[in-house]
Each structure stands twice: as C-alpha cells, then as structure tokens.
Amino acid sequence: MLGWLSRRLMEPETDRYHYGIILQKWQEDYLILESISKGLSIGRLSFYEGADIKFYRVDCPQGLRKAAPFELTRWGRSRY
C-alpha cells in the first residue's frame, strides 16, 4: 500500500518536494500532516498562505484516501 501511494505522490516531477496530507477541516482551517526529516509534523494549511505551493490529488479509492493519514500516524511519530 505505501509503495503504491509513494509512486502516486512522486508524479508529476518538480524541482523540490515537500509532502503533506490534508487530514480534516478544523474551525476555519485544515489540519495537515507533513513529512519532516524525523517523522510527521502536524500543522495547519493556513501556515502556507501566500507561499509558492501546489497541491495534487492522489488518484486512489475513497477508502484508502480516508485511511492513509491515520495509517501514517502508526509509524510517523518522531521519537524523543
């Protein structure tokens, strides 16, 4: 499952990569999970307001789309 998801995230090619998943709407914003060097970071989409970023939708089944963010929390936590 992660291999399939990873291949879908690598397209289209760009000159830089920063991966994140929009988790859910919260208040007037969206909670996001971001990939950082030591695990996952939880943030808000509004942190990037005005930034030069692009979003791509992963073409996958609805069930996988909803499960992926929660499955990432199984291994992505940064340990102290």
PyMOL commands that set and color helices and strands:
alter all, ss='L'
color gray80, all
select helices_A, chain A and resi 2-9+45-48+62-75
alter helices_A, ss='H'
color red, helices_A
select strands_A, chain A and resi 20-26+29-36+39-44
alter strands_A, ss='S'
color yellow, strands_A
deselect
rebuild
show_as cartoon
